[in-house]
Amino acid sequence: WFNNVDLAPAIEVFQLTARYREDTDPHKVNLGVGAYRTDEGQPWVLPVVRNVEAMKAADQTLNHEYLPIVGKPDYRKAGVELLLGKASPAVTQNRVDAIQALGGTGALRIGFDFLKNRLGMDVIYISKPTWGNHRGIAKSLGYSKIVEYHYWNEEKMCLNFDGFKADLESAPPKSVIVLHACAHNPTGVDPTHEQWEQLAEIMKRKQLFPLFDCAYQGFATGDLDNDAWPVRRFVELGFEMFAAQSFSKNFGLYNERVGNLIFISSSSSSIPMIRSQMEIIVRTTWSNPPSHGCHIVATVLNNPSLRDEWETNLKTMANRILQMRQLLFDKLKVLGHRWQHVIDQKGMFSYTGLNKQQCDFLVNRKHIYLLGSGRVNMCGLTTKNMDYVAQAIHEALTT
Ligand code: PLP
């Protein structure tokens, strides 16, 4: 049965990490991985998460019974309120609900599935470039057209807003438009509020369906409300839409698979219908969600002092990234390069503008691991490796 199975192409980011691990050079740096690192280059368990885990370990009332198929109720509600705000018209009018999902990926998966198989949507737009899994998930669900909309102006290293708008103008009605709520992965470039207003106007007029991918709330500006602005604005404008929420990055709960698919309808009466269909999709996909991560998130978000502590932890991460951006800018300036974009870009990633050849030079000659697109994870930089990395980038740019 298995003799003719071909080897699937490697997933670049995981391959890069494997190469990094095997590398014995003392200067090696991993700028590929999509996870937070401390200034010591280590993963970080948020102190608030450690606290809740200790409380959980001591709690004899907890057990390992199945959760409801759609997830833990206080977790789903807290997720909705974090993204939309408690005063959102969708919340006060009971026009929103969430399905607990296996991270942002699981949320995208069940969201794309519902739109394709329950609403018959067949055309999906993703940004060019985007997080690689958007295409993969849409493809595996059989969307007949996966279109890339213009997003990045390579020459000016900024948003290609005219291209973006033109692509939305020409999209057929009922197309799904996947939008990054903030801290766009991989470019780190987000539309301004004014630009979001214009995008919303086109999407309304053209009857396009917004699906916000919200994987970095708190990482773009360090402010949870600010980072949720585009999603909240679309709700205010009366859109029916989906939002795929992930707590992987902002709680550092990567391997616990904590997410929500949030759905907003124009009427409260359709919420139980959508939820019931989602229940069937979940039942046949993973059947039942995991409990550890959602317990932590619900405990934190529903307790004011733990929530304050979490926001402080989140700011620690966001500030370290800002510091690394500034430091890299300063070091490169001394070496004769003006990398304004590294300061302007938001969130965990920077799209450096380094070409494939320059990236290969950094990986193969300098032991600095980054994606071939030139995307770097700013958290891979530390005060200790910054000089080495800046010097290597300088060499890549000048040799
Ligand atoms: N969406 C974007 C844009 C991402 O960058 C990521 C993770 O890197 C995800 C979704 C999925 O996150 P999760 O690990 O929660 O599935």
Boltz pocket constraint, residues with backbone or C-beta under 6 A from the ligand:
constraints:
  - pocket:
      binder: B
      contacts: [[A, 34], [A, 102], [A, 103], [A, 104], [A, 105], [A, 106], [A, 131], [A, 180], [A, 185], [A, 213], [A, 214], [A, 215], [A, 245], [A, 246], [A, 247], [A, 248], [A, 254], [A, 258], [A, 259]]
      max_distance: 6.0
